[in-house]
Amino acid sequence: MRKLDELLRKTDHRPYPAYKDLKGVYQFPKYRLMIDHVQGDPFAAPSSLRLELPAGTHGIPAEYLEPPHRRIMTQDYLLRQFGKQLRTFSKKAGGSGKSGVLEVSRPGQEVLDRSALQLDPKTGTLTVRLRAGFPAAGRTTLSSELRKMLFEYLGACVDRSLSAASIRRAELEARIRLADDQKAIREALEEKGLIAFIGNGAILPRKSGVQDAPMTEAVPFESPKEDEVELPLPGNRRIRGMGIQKGITLIAGGGYHGKSTLLKALERGVYDHIPGDGREYVITENTATKLRAEDGRSIMDIDISPFIRDLPSKKNTQDFSTEDASGSTSQAAAVVEAYLSGSRSFLIDE
């Protein structure tokens, strides 16, 4: 930490490439700071940083790290909280270009095992990867502003979001319970011969085509009685909703009746979702693949003969290649590729 402070003083008001000397590992009281990559220009992509917090520092309870679905939900929660704090300090340090930017990967509605923030289940070490725009005046370093970012702002963000003392315990525990529920439903799918489950009360429509948040005032999903199933949840609880059996299921209806909306929800159901998304209890077995026609796509050495045998060009469909596939050949190839990659369920729109 003292070495970094000394380097910052030496690099102040020098040509911007002087920041390259900062690359390295620095021990702070609560974490290690690793400067992995330094941007070559204030207008280039921000520099890459890592923070490592030992288990004794962050104090996240061990029961949140195992089994894996709990750890992934905890990581997701911590990443969102850390991102909120970074946004409050981003651009506070002035300068040209991307000076002062503090950012981390911004999650969507799904809960994923992301490299942006990880908890080691064996050691408990917490690692977070972020980006920082090193400040400059034109193309001259502003190390005094960078010092604020590295010595003040980052420390404040860590204290407010990456420790057991700072997290909202009830909020995180509610997410852990949800992760347990989602895991239980996934296990029940195989036992019941199902490929998907849509819980009663789910909100399937999205806010807009470019916003993945749930639509306000949407009609909650309600299963047809003939397709309704009941699945067990931890704590002797149960949940009811529509079960989609293995086999061929056709969803039919008029325009604007929600067929594609339901299919989209099933497509995203291979992932768990955060509380409040509306699709928390829309669960699809995790090999399911959405298939579509892709006019103009490339196909290389694929056997599409189960679907297409005779082409006008006399091409061999048992070892088919093209740089410009038609709609039918592209979809046939997509089915074969998905099957060969291990998919057990196909989701196909009309």
TINUVO-624921 format. One record per residue (C-alpha): z, x, y. Coordinates in steps of 0.2 Angstrom, whole numbers, plus 5000, padded with zeros to 4 digits. Layout:
<pts>
<pt pz="Z" px="X" py="Y"/>
...
</pts>
This chain:
<pts>
<pt pz="5000" px="5000" py="5000"/>
<pt pz="5004" px="5014" py="5012"/>
<pt pz="4988" px="5023" py="5007"/>
<pt pz="4978" px="5008" py="5011"/>
<pt pz="4987" px="5006" py="5028"/>
<pt pz="4982" px="5025" py="5031"/>
<pt pz="4964" px="5022" py="5026"/>
<pt pz="4962" px="5007" py="5037"/>
<pt pz="4968" px="5017" py="5052"/>
<pt pz="4956" px="5031" py="5048"/>
<pt pz="4941" px="5019" py="5047"/>
<pt pz="4944" px="5009" py="5063"/>
<pt pz="4930" px="5008" py="5075"/>
<pt pz="4918" px="5018" py="5064"/>
<pt pz="4901" px="5014" py="5057"/>
<pt pz="4902" px="4999" py="5044"/>
<pt pz="4899" px="5009" py="5029"/>
<pt pz="4916" px="5018" py="5032"/>
<pt pz="4924" px="5003" py="5023"/>
<pt pz="4917" px="5010" py="5007"/>
<pt pz="4931" px="5022" py="5007"/>
<pt pz="4943" px="5007" py="5004"/>
<pt pz="4937" px="5004" py="4986"/>
<pt pz="4952" px="5006" py="4974"/>
<pt pz="4968" px="4999" py="4968"/>
<pt pz="4984" px="4997" py="4979"/>
<pt pz="5001" px="4992" py="4974"/>
<pt pz="5009" px="4978" py="4985"/>
<pt pz="5027" px="4972" py="4982"/>
<pt pz="5022" px="4957" py="4973"/>
<pt pz="5005" px="4961" py="4966"/>
<pt pz="4991" px="4974" py="4964"/>
<pt pz="4976" px="4973" py="4976"/>
<pt pz="4960" px="4979" py="4969"/>
<pt pz="4945" px="4981" py="4980"/>
<pt pz="4931" px="4981" py="4967"/>
<pt pz="4916" px="4980" py="4979"/>
<pt pz="4913" px="4983" py="4997"/>
<pt pz="4899" px="4974" py="5006"/>
<pt pz="4887" px="4986" py="5015"/>
<pt pz="4884" px="4976" py="5030"/>
<pt pz="4894" px="4962" py="5039"/>
<pt pz="4880" px="4950" py="5036"/>
<pt pz="4879" px="4953" py="5018"/>
<pt pz="4889" px="4944" py="5004"/>
<pt pz="4908" px="4946" py="5006"/>
<pt pz="4917" px="4960" py="4997"/>
<pt pz="4925" px="4957" py="4980"/>
<pt pz="4943" px="4958" py="4978"/>
<pt pz="4956" px="4955" py="4964"/>
<pt pz="4974" px="4951" py="4964"/>
<pt pz="4985" px="4954" py="4949"/>
<pt pz="5003" px="4946" py="4948"/>
<pt pz="5014" px="4951" py="4933"/>
<pt pz="5023" px="4936" py="4924"/>
<pt pz="5040" px="4941" py="4932"/>
<pt pz="5033" px="4939" py="4949"/>
<pt pz="5024" px="4923" py="4948"/>
<pt pz="5036" px="4915" py="4936"/>
<pt pz="5025" px="4901" py="4929"/>
<pt pz="5034" px="4894" py="4914"/>
<pt pz="5028" px="4901" py="4897"/>
<pt pz="5025" px="4883" py="4890"/>
<pt pz="5011" px="4881" py="4902"/>
<pt pz="5001" px="4896" py="4895"/>
<pt pz="5000" px="4889" py="4877"/>
<pt pz="4991" px="4881" py="4869"/>
<pt pz="4974" px="4885" py="4877"/>
<pt pz="4971" px="4868" py="4884"/>
<pt pz="4988" px="4869" py="4894"/>
<pt pz="4984" px="4886" py="4900"/>
<pt pz="4966" px="4881" py="4906"/>
<pt pz="4974" px="4866" py="4916"/>
<pt pz="4987" px="4877" py="4924"/>
<pt pz="4974" px="4890" py="4929"/>
<pt pz="4963" px="4876" py="4936"/>
<pt pz="4978" px="4869" py="4946"/>
<pt pz="4983" px="4886" py="4953"/>
<pt pz="4965" px="4890" py="4958"/>
<pt pz="4963" px="4874" py="4968"/>
<pt pz="4980" px="4877" py="4977"/>
<pt pz="4975" px="4895" py="4981"/>
<pt pz="4958" px="4890" py="4987"/>
<pt pz="4967" px="4877" py="4999"/>
<pt pz="4978" px="4891" py="5006"/>
<pt pz="4963" px="4903" py="5008"/>
<pt pz="4954" px="4890" py="5018"/>
<pt pz="4968" px="4889" py="5031"/>
<pt pz="4966" px="4908" py="5034"/>
<pt pz="4947" px="4910" py="5033"/>
<pt pz="4939" px="4916" py="5049"/>
<pt pz="4955" px="4919" py="5057"/>
<pt pz="4951" px="4937" py="5058"/>
<pt pz="4936" px="4938" py="5071"/>
<pt pz="4920" px="4948" py="5071"/>
<pt pz="4902" px="4946" py="5068"/>
<pt pz="4892" px="4940" py="5052"/>
<pt pz="4904" px="4935" py="5038"/>
<pt pz="4919" px="4943" py="5046"/>
<pt pz="4935" px="4935" py="5041"/>
<pt pz="4929" px="4925" py="5027"/>
<pt pz="4942" px="4922" py="5013"/>
<pt pz="4935" px="4912" py="4999"/>
<pt pz="4937" px="4909" py="4980"/>
<pt pz="4926" px="4899" py="4968"/>
<pt pz="4928" px="4881" py="4973"/>
<pt pz="4930" px="4870" py="4957"/>
<pt pz="4922" px="4853" py="4955"/>
<pt pz="4929" px="4838" py="4946"/>
<pt pz="4929" px="4847" py="4929"/>
<pt pz="4943" px="4858" py="4921"/>
<pt pz="4935" px="4874" py="4915"/>
<pt pz="4941" px="4891" py="4909"/>
<pt pz="4935" px="4900" py="4925"/>
<pt pz="4935" px="4919" py="4928"/>
<pt pz="4941" px="4916" py="4946"/>
<pt pz="4959" px="4914" py="4940"/>
<pt pz="4966" px="4918" py="4923"/>
<pt pz="4983" px="4919" py="4915"/>
<pt pz="4984" px="4931" py="4900"/>
<pt pz="4993" px="4921" py="4887"/>
<pt pz="5000" px="4937" py="4879"/>
<pt pz="5007" px="4946" py="4895"/>
<pt pz="5008" px="4932" py="4907"/>
<pt pz="4998" px="4942" py="4920"/>
<pt pz="4989" px="4931" py="4933"/>
<pt pz="4972" px="4938" py="4939"/>
<pt pz="4963" px="4930" py="4954"/>
<pt pz="4946" px="4935" py="4960"/>
<pt pz="4941" px="4931" py="4978"/>
<pt pz="4929" px="4937" py="4992"/>
<pt pz="4933" px="4943" py="5009"/>
<pt pz="4922" px="4947" py="5023"/>
<pt pz="4927" px="4963" py="5030"/>
<pt pz="4927" px="4961" py="5050"/>
<pt pz="4915" px="4970" py="5061"/>
<pt pz="4910" px="4971" py="5079"/>
<pt pz="4891" px="4972" py="5077"/>
<pt pz="4891" px="4985" py="5064"/>
<pt pz="4907" px="4994" py="5069"/>
<pt pz="4922" px="4992" py="5058"/>
<pt pz="4937" px="4982" py="5064"/>
<pt pz="4950" px="4988" py="5053"/>
<pt pz="4965" px="4981" py="5063"/>
<pt pz="4958" px="4963" py="5059"/>
<pt pz="4955" px="4968" py="5041"/>
<pt pz="4973" px="4974" py="5040"/>
<pt pz="4979" px="4956" py="5045"/>
<pt pz="4968" px="4949" py="5031"/>
<pt pz="4975" px="4961" py="5017"/>
<pt pz="4993" px="4963" py="5023"/>
<pt pz="4997" px="4946" py="5030"/>
<pt pz="4985" px="4932" py="5026"/>
<pt pz="4983" px="4937" py="5007"/>
<pt pz="5002" px="4939" py="5005"/>
<pt pz="5005" px="4922" py="5013"/>
<pt pz="4992" px="4913" py="5002"/>
<pt pz="5000" px="4921" py="4986"/>
<pt pz="5018" px="4915" py="4992"/>
<pt pz="5012" px="4898" py="4995"/>
<pt pz="5002" px="4894" py="4980"/>
<pt pz="5004" px="4907" py="4965"/>
<pt pz="5022" px="4907" py="4961"/>
<pt pz="5033" px="4895" py="4952"/>
<pt pz="5043" px="4892" py="4968"/>
<pt pz="5028" px="4886" py="4978"/>
<pt pz="5020" px="4874" py="4965"/>
<pt pz="5023" px="4856" py="4965"/>
<pt pz="5031" px="4855" py="4947"/>
<pt pz="5030" px="4836" py="4945"/>
<pt pz="5011" px="4837" py="4950"/>
<pt pz="5007" px="4851" py="4938"/>
<pt pz="5017" px="4843" py="4924"/>
<pt pz="5007" px="4827" py="4926"/>
<pt pz="4991" px="4838" py="4924"/>
<pt pz="4999" px="4846" py="4908"/>
<pt pz="5002" px="4829" py="4901"/>
<pt pz="4984" px="4824" py="4905"/>
<pt pz="4978" px="4839" py="4896"/>
<pt pz="4988" px="4835" py="4881"/>
<pt pz="4981" px="4817" py="4881"/>
<pt pz="4963" px="4824" py="4882"/>
<pt pz="4966" px="4836" py="4868"/>
<pt pz="4973" px="4822" py="4857"/>
<pt pz="4958" px="4811" py="4860"/>
<pt pz="4946" px="4825" py="4856"/>
<pt pz="4955" px="4827" py="4839"/>
<pt pz="4955" px="4808" py="4836"/>
<pt pz="4936" px="4807" py="4838"/>
<pt pz="4933" px="4817" py="4822"/>
<pt pz="4946" px="4807" py="4813"/>
<pt pz="4939" px="4790" py="4818"/>
<pt pz="4920" px="4795" py="4816"/>
<pt pz="4917" px="4794" py="4834"/>
<pt pz="4906" px="4805" py="4846"/>
<pt pz="4913" px="4798" py="4862"/>
<pt pz="4927" px="4787" py="4869"/>
<pt pz="4927" px="4778" py="4886"/>
<pt pz="4944" px="4772" py="4891"/>
<pt pz="4947" px="4755" py="4899"/>
<pt pz="4949" px="4756" py="4917"/>
<pt pz="4938" px="4772" py="4919"/>
<pt pz="4928" px="4774" py="4935"/>
<pt pz="4911" px="4779" py="4931"/>
<pt pz="4900" px="4778" py="4947"/>
<pt pz="4900" px="4793" py="4958"/>
<pt pz="4902" px="4792" py="4977"/>
<pt pz="4884" px="4797" py="4980"/>
<pt pz="4870" px="4807" py="4971"/>
<pt pz="4877" px="4823" py="4979"/>
<pt pz="4895" px="4820" py="4979"/>
<pt pz="4904" px="4820" py="4962"/>
<pt pz="4920" px="4811" py="4968"/>
<pt pz="4923" px="4793" py="4961"/>
<pt pz="4915" px="4779" py="4970"/>
<pt pz="4927" px="4768" py="4980"/>
<pt pz="4928" px="4750" py="4976"/>
<pt pz="4918" px="4753" py="4960"/>
<pt pz="4920" px="4741" py="4945"/>
<pt pz="4932" px="4748" py="4932"/>
<pt pz="4925" px="4750" py="4915"/>
<pt pz="4930" px="4738" py="4902"/>
<pt pz="4925" px="4739" py="4883"/>
<pt pz="4916" px="4725" py="4874"/>
<pt pz="4928" px="4719" py="4862"/>
<pt pz="4917" px="4722" py="4847"/>
<pt pz="4917" px="4741" py="4851"/>
<pt pz="4935" px="4743" py="4857"/>
<pt pz="4946" px="4755" py="4848"/>
<pt pz="4963" px="4761" py="4850"/>
<pt pz="4968" px="4780" py="4849"/>
<pt pz="4985" px="4788" py="4848"/>
<pt pz="4992" px="4799" py="4863"/>
<pt pz="5007" px="4811" py="4863"/>
<pt pz="5024" px="4802" py="4865"/>
<pt pz="5019" px="4787" py="4853"/>
<pt pz="5008" px="4780" py="4867"/>
<pt pz="4991" px="4773" py="4863"/>
<pt pz="4975" px="4770" py="4873"/>
<pt pz="4961" px="4757" py="4871"/>
<pt pz="4943" px="4759" py="4876"/>
<pt pz="4925" px="4759" py="4869"/>
<pt pz="4922" px="4771" py="4854"/>
<pt pz="4904" px="4776" py="4851"/>
<pt pz="4901" px="4779" py="4833"/>
<pt pz="4891" px="4793" py="4824"/>
<pt pz="4874" px="4787" py="4821"/>
<pt pz="4861" px="4779" py="4833"/>
<pt pz="4868" px="4769" py="4848"/>
<pt pz="4856" px="4760" py="4860"/>
<pt pz="4863" px="4755" py="4877"/>
<pt pz="4851" px="4742" py="4885"/>
<pt pz="4852" px="4731" py="4901"/>
<pt pz="4843" px="4727" py="4917"/>
<pt pz="4840" px="4739" py="4932"/>
<pt pz="4856" px="4744" py="4942"/>
<pt pz="4867" px="4739" py="4927"/>
<pt pz="4875" px="4756" py="4924"/>
<pt pz="4865" px="4763" py="4909"/>
<pt pz="4862" px="4780" py="4917"/>
<pt pz="4879" px="4780" py="4925"/>
<pt pz="4887" px="4778" py="4908"/>
<pt pz="4875" px="4791" py="4900"/>
<pt pz="4880" px="4803" py="4914"/>
<pt pz="4898" px="4801" py="4912"/>
<pt pz="4896" px="4804" py="4893"/>
<pt pz="4886" px="4820" py="4897"/>
<pt pz="4900" px="4826" py="4908"/>
<pt pz="4913" px="4821" py="4895"/>
<pt pz="4911" px="4837" py="4885"/>
<pt pz="4923" px="4844" py="4899"/>
<pt pz="4940" px="4838" py="4904"/>
<pt pz="4942" px="4831" py="4921"/>
<pt pz="4956" px="4832" py="4935"/>
<pt pz="4967" px="4817" py="4939"/>
<pt pz="4960" px="4805" py="4950"/>
<pt pz="4942" px="4808" py="4945"/>
<pt pz="4940" px="4791" py="4936"/>
<pt pz="4933" px="4800" py="4920"/>
<pt pz="4949" px="4808" py="4914"/>
<pt pz="4948" px="4797" py="4898"/>
<pt pz="4929" px="4799" py="4896"/>
<pt pz="4929" px="4811" py="4881"/>
<pt pz="4913" px="4817" py="4872"/>
<pt pz="4913" px="4829" py="4857"/>
<pt pz="4910" px="4846" py="4865"/>
<pt pz="4893" px="4850" py="4857"/>
<pt pz="4884" px="4834" py="4864"/>
<pt pz="4868" px="4839" py="4874"/>
<pt pz="4858" px="4829" py="4887"/>
<pt pz="4840" px="4830" py="4883"/>
<pt pz="4826" px="4826" py="4895"/>
<pt pz="4807" px="4829" py="4897"/>
<pt pz="4803" px="4844" py="4908"/>
<pt pz="4784" px="4844" py="4912"/>
<pt pz="4778" px="4862" py="4915"/>
<pt pz="4792" px="4871" py="4906"/>
<pt pz="4789" px="4886" py="4895"/>
<pt pz="4791" px="4884" py="4876"/>
<pt pz="4791" px="4900" py="4865"/>
<pt pz="4790" px="4900" py="4846"/>
<pt pz="4797" px="4882" py="4842"/>
<pt pz="4794" px="4871" py="4827"/>
<pt pz="4790" px="4854" py="4835"/>
<pt pz="4781" px="4848" py="4819"/>
<pt pz="4794" px="4835" py="4815"/>
<pt pz="4788" px="4826" py="4831"/>
<pt pz="4770" px="4832" py="4834"/>
<pt pz="4758" px="4838" py="4821"/>
<pt pz="4740" px="4836" py="4828"/>
<pt pz="4736" px="4842" py="4845"/>
<pt pz="4718" px="4842" py="4852"/>
<pt pz="4718" px="4861" py="4854"/>
<pt pz="4722" px="4863" py="4836"/>
<pt pz="4738" px="4873" py="4840"/>
<pt pz="4750" px="4876" py="4827"/>
<pt pz="4765" px="4865" py="4830"/>
<pt pz="4776" px="4874" py="4817"/>
<pt pz="4776" px="4889" py="4829"/>
<pt pz="4772" px="4881" py="4846"/>
<pt pz="4771" px="4891" py="4862"/>
<pt pz="4765" px="4886" py="4879"/>
<pt pz="4768" px="4891" py="4897"/>
<pt pz="4765" px="4873" py="4903"/>
<pt pz="4772" px="4860" py="4892"/>
<pt pz="4769" px="4841" py="4893"/>
<pt pz="4783" px="4828" py="4894"/>
<pt pz="4782" px="4824" py="4876"/>
<pt pz="4781" px="4842" py="4869"/>
<pt pz="4794" px="4848" py="4881"/>
<pt pz="4806" px="4835" py="4875"/>
<pt pz="4802" px="4838" py="4857"/>
<pt pz="4806" px="4856" py="4860"/>
<pt pz="4822" px="4852" py="4868"/>
<pt pz="4828" px="4842" py="4853"/>
<pt pz="4824" px="4857" py="4841"/>
<pt pz="4832" px="4869" py="4853"/>
<pt pz="4848" px="4859" py="4855"/>
<pt pz="4849" px="4856" py="4836"/>
<pt pz="4847" px="4875" py="4832"/>
<pt pz="4860" px="4879" py="4845"/>
<pt pz="4873" px="4869" py="4836"/>
<pt pz="4873" px="4852" py="4845"/>
<pt pz="4878" px="4837" py="4834"/>
<pt pz="4875" px="4824" py="4847"/>
<pt pz="4860" px="4820" py="4858"/>
<pt pz="4861" px="4810" py="4874"/>
<pt pz="4843" px="4804" py="4879"/>
<pt pz="4839" px="4793" py="4894"/>
<pt pz="4823" px="4782" py="4893"/>
</pts>
